[in-house]
Amino acid sequence: MSQVISRDGTEIAFERTGNGPPIVIVDGALCSRAFGPSPKLAARLSRHFTVYAYDRRGRGASGDVQPYAKEREVEDIAALIETAGGSAFLLGLSSGAALAMEAAASGLNVAGLVAYEPPFMVDDAATHARANHEARLRQFVAGGERGRAVRYFMRDMVGVPAFVVALMRFMPGVWSKLTAVAHTLPYDAAIMGDWSLPVRRLISIDTPTLVIDGEKTDKRLRRAVEEAVKVIPGAQRRTLQGQTHNVSADALVPVAASFLIGEKMACAA
């Protein structure tokens, strides 16, 4: 494990693997470099890239200097890009995709961007905005109700069926890992803002961008991808057959690598 110091002094933990052009994995809610899609993605990506898998602030071995603002998370990515040599690709997933888009829109030296299903609620943003998810989550965390925060996120925000959330509590090690980072759920809500498509930010992205969705994913997420591609200058879209929001590394990485470094190089690596 290595560390980089972000602009506000927060220590950001990361692991570097592989060889090739640098790429930073930007995780979604509740995930870290050791839990969620990152381990499999990093292993698969390391065949083509030098991979930077990091713990977003407040998770794993990273620090959590307060007060929080999504701009601080953009600065965390900036610090990783600087460590990687001053320029890097970004691969973001879910709310991490929205964060990666914000980083690119902020003018960081992003060589290319791949975003998987940023959860903008194109047709139902008003409902999510009225729910004030960030405030609700902060209330639960402040009251020590970490499990309730996770349940609220899963059921009320993501739409996971109640019986599935209940089953997760009995999966060895899973529920404890989720509740351990429940205090960072308001951060993801802050990144999403009012949940509408941030058109003014997206039109300022000037890096090659691929936005991806899964064939079998929630139609709301597919709509978000559809509309984002219309707004980001020159953006491309790919739909992965048979995939849901819980995308397979084996399905995602070849498409991302082909876009970022070219089909021939991706196949040869």
N, C-alpha and C positions, 0 to 999 in steps of 0.2 A: 504493500500500500504506500502511496505517496500523498503529499498534500500540497495545495497551492493556497495562497492567501488572497482572498477577494478584497475588493477596494475598501470595504468597511471593516476589514480585519478578521472576517470569518474564515476559519480553516475549512477548506473543501477537500475531502478525501477522494482519491481516484486510483484506479488501476490502469496501467498501460500495457497493452498486449499487441502482438502482431507486428507486421512491417508493411510499409506502404504509405500512401497519403493519410494524414490524420483525419479521424472522424470522432465526434463526440456524441454519445448516446444520451438523449434527454428523456428521462423516465416520466411516466404519468403518476397519478396519485398512488400513495401507499407503497410504491416500489423503490428499490435501491439497487446498487451494483451487485448485491448478493441475493436479492429477493425480487421475484417477478421475471420479466422477459430479458433483463440485461445479461445474465450469465450465458444464456444460449445465444443471444444476439452477438455478444462480444466474441464468443468462440467461433461463430460462423463468419463474422465480419473480419476477424483477424487473419483470414486467408487472403484478404485483399487490402486491408488497411492497417494503420497503427491506430488502435482503438482506445479511446479514453472513456471508460465507464466510471461514473462518479456518483457519490451520494449527494443528492440535492440537500440544501441546507435544512438542518433539523433532523436529518435521517442518518442512520448508520454512524460512521465515524466523523461526519462533518459537524461543524459548529452551527450556532443558531443565534447570531447577534441580533438583538432587537433595536428598534422596531422593524417589523417585517414590511417589505414593499416588493412588488414584482420586479421593480427596477434593480433591486439587490440581486435577484436571481439572474437577471441579464448580466450583471457585473460578474457573477460567478462563472457564467459561460465565457465571458470575455477573458477572465483570468486563465481558464483552461485553454482557450484558443491561443493566448500568448505563450503558455507553456508548450503548446504543440508546435510552436514556430511562427505564430503570428497569423495563420490562416488555417481553417479547418472546415470540413463538411460537418453538417448537423443531421442527425436522425432523431426525430422526436415522435413520441407515441402518446396519443390521447391528450390530456392537458399538457403533457410535455411537448406535444406537437404545437400546441398554441403558444407555449413558451418559446420554442425554437423559432416560430414565426415572428414573435415579438423581438427576439434577438436579431434576426435578420433585418427586420424593419428598423431597428435601432442603429443600424449602420456598422455592426460588427463585421469583421473581415470573414464572412461566411462564403466559402468557395462553392458550395452547393447545399441545397436543403431538400430533405425527404421528410414529409409529414404524414404520419399514419393516423387518420380519423380524429382530427381535432374536434372536440365535442361542442362546437357552436350550435346553438338551438335556433336555426334559421327561421323556422315557422312557429316557434313557441318560446321565444326569448322573454317575452313580457311575463309569462307565468313564472319562469325561473327568477327573473329580476324581482318580482313581487315577493317571492318566497324568502329573499334575502338569505341565501344559503350560508354566506360567509359569517354573518352575525349569529345564525343558529349554531353553526359548528363551533364558533368561539365560545358561545355560552355553554355548550356541552363540555368542551375541554376545560374551561375555567372551573366548572363544577366537578371536575374529576370524572366525568362520565365518558370515558374514552370509548367504551363499547357502544354506548348510545350514539356517539359521533360516527363511528364506523357504520352502524346499522342505518343511520339517517343518510349517510353518503350512498351506501349501497342501494337502499330501497327507494328513498325519496328523490335522490338526484340521478342515480344511474338507472334505476328501474329493475334491479335484480329481484326476482321473486322472493317473497318472505321465507319460503321453505328452504331456498338455497342459502340464504343468509344464515338461517338457523343451523343448517348442516355444517356450515363453515366453522361454527364454534366447536365442532367435535373433530375437526381435522387436526391431527397432531402438529403442533408448532405454528399453524397458520394463523389462528385467531390472535395469539400472543404477539406475533410479528405485526399484524395489522394494527392492533391497539397500541403497540409501542410507538408508532409514528402517527397516531390519530391527531396529535397536535399540529401536524402539517397540513391537514385537510383544508383548513381555512386559507392556506397559501394557494392551493390549487383553485379554490373558489375565487380568490382575489385575481388570479391570472385570467380566469374566464370573465371577470367583470360582470357586465349585465347579460352575458351569454349570447349577445347578438354577434353577427359577423362584423369584425372590426375593419370595415371597408377602408377607412382612411389609413390605417396602419398597413394593411395588406397591399394596397396599391403602391406603397413605397418600397416594397421588396424588389431588389434589383439583382438578385442572384438566381441562377437556374434552380427551379423548384419543381418537385414532383410531389403531388398529393395523392395518397393511396387510400382506398377503402376495400373492405371485404365484401364479397358477393352475398354472404349470409348475415351481415351485420344489421343492426338497427337502422331502419329507414331514415331516422333523424340524422344519424351520422353520415349516411350516404348523401343526404341533402346538403350537409355542411361541406362535404368534399366537393360536390357539384358546384356550389356557389363560390367557394374559395378559389377554385380553378378559374372561374369567370373573372375574378377580381385581380389576382396576382399576375402581373405582366409576364406573358410567355409561359405560364405554368402548364404542366402536363398532368394528366390523370391516368391512373391505372387502377383496375379492379382485380383483386386476387380471388380467383375461383375457390369456392369452398371455405373461405376464411370469415371469421367473425372478428369482433373487437379484440379478442384474445388471439392475436395473430401468431402463426408459426414462424419461427426464425428461418426455417428452410424455405418457406414461401416468400418471406419478405426480403431477405438479404440478396438473393440473386437479382431481383428487380431493382433494388436500391443500388447495388453495385454496378449494374449495367447502366443505369442512368448517370451515376456519378463519375465513373471512370471508363465507361465504354464497354460494350458487349464483349469484344475480343479480349480485352484485358481481364475482365471479370471471369471469363471462361478459362483463361490460361492460368490464372492465379490458383 
